[in-house]
Every structure is written in C-alpha cells, then in structure tokens.
Amino acid sequence: HVEDGLRLRRALEREEQQKVPKYKEMCRRFLADEEDFKEENLTRCGIRRRYRNDDLDVCIEEICRDIRAVTGT
C-alpha cells in the first residue's frame, strides 16, 4: 500500500525515463489499479495483510518476517 500521490509520482518518474513516454497509458493503468484493488475486492479475495511501501527496507523486512513466520524458518 502506498499513498495515491506518491504512487502517481513514482509512475510519472518511470514514464519520463522511457524513450516515448505514454502518459495516457500511465493514467489508464492507475485508474484500472484503483478499480482492481478496491477494498471490497481485496476482502473478497481474502487479502487482509497490507504492507506500506513508503520505505523499501522496512517493507521488505515486514514481508520477510511474515514469510519466516509461515514457513517456520
């Protein structure tokens, strides 16, 4: 999970690095993700755990911790 503004900024930065940026496609993907990952869709799929992706090191550590808890390693 990441705040919408930061998610858009990251997408824009990635798109700007392309030889031919496709800003309309970037916006379409953003809006499609908004629809696909609505809370009710996540709940229906049984997804309860969220990871904040505003600090990569912290996010990775949380994911690794949860994997270790499940695998017993």
C-alpha positions in Angstrom: 0.0 0.0 0.0 1.2 3.5 -0.8 -0.5 6.9 -0.9 -2.0 7.7 -4.2 0.1 10.9 -4.8 3.3 9.0 -4.2 2.2 6.2 -6.4 1.4 8.6 -9.2 4.8 10.4 -8.8 6.6 7.1 -9.0 4.7 6.1 -12.1 5.4 9.5 -13.7 9.1 9.3 -12.9 9.3 5.8 -14.5 7.3 7.0 -17.6 9.6 10.0 -18.0 12.6 7.7 -18.4 11.0 6.0 -21.5 12.1 7.0 -25.0 8.5 7.6 -25.8 6.5 8.3 -22.6 2.9 7.1 -22.8 1.2 9.3 -20.2 -2.3 8.4 -21.2 -1.5 4.7 -20.7 0.1 5.5 -17.4 -3.2 7.2 -16.3 -5.3 4.3 -17.6 -3.2 1.8 -15.6 -3.5 4.0 -12.5 -7.3 4.1 -12.8 -7.5 0.4 -13.6 -5.5 -0.4 -10.5 -7.8 1.8 -8.4 -10.7 -0.4 -9.6 -8.9 -3.7 -9.3 -7.6 -3.1 -5.8 -10.7 -1.6 -4.2 -11.1 -2.7 -0.6 -14.1 -4.9 -1.3 -12.1 -6.8 -4.0 -9.2 -7.4 -1.6 -11.6 -8.5 1.1 -13.5 -10.8 -1.3 -10.1 -12.4 -2.2 -9.2 -12.9 1.5 -6.4 -10.4 1.5 -6.1 -8.9 5.0 -2.4 -8.0 5.4 -1.1 -4.8 3.9 2.5 -3.6 3.5 3.3 0.1 3.4 5.6 0.7 0.5 7.0 4.1 1.6 10.2 2.7 3.0 11.6 -0.2 0.9 13.8 -1.6 3.6 11.0 -1.7 6.2 8.6 -3.1 3.6 10.9 -5.9 2.7 11.7 -6.7 6.3 8.0 -7.0 7.1 7.4 -9.3 4.2 10.4 -11.5 5.1 9.2 -11.6 8.7 5.8 -12.8 7.6 7.3 -15.4 5.3 9.5 -16.7 8.1 6.5 -16.9 10.4 4.6 -19.0 7.9 7.5 -21.3 6.9 8.9 -21.6 10.4 12.4 -20.6 9.4 
